[in-house]
Amino acid sequence: MIALALVVGGLTGYYLGIRAGLIAAAVSAVALAVSMVVPGAAITVYALLSVWCLGVWLVKGKLAALVQPKQPEKSGWEREVDKWKQRASWLWKARK
């Protein structure tokens, strides 16, 4: 029971951050503890936790973009400066 809660929390924490991982671990531990008392709830809890882990694993690349706040859009000259910085850094690295 505790091992499954730690796996769910670890997987969630790896892809979504420590806070989300701790929350997922706590919720899954409580759900697993309740499923030990309520008859017939264990299958449902195990199915929900496995669907959660599978969902986090399948959409792991998209989740990071959803969780992080979006950066404000840069104006035209700021974009140009960033492009030139990238080009200059590429040339500097290629020179070595």
Helices and strands as residue ranges (DSSP letters): H 2-16, H 18-37, H 41-58, H 60-67, H 76-95
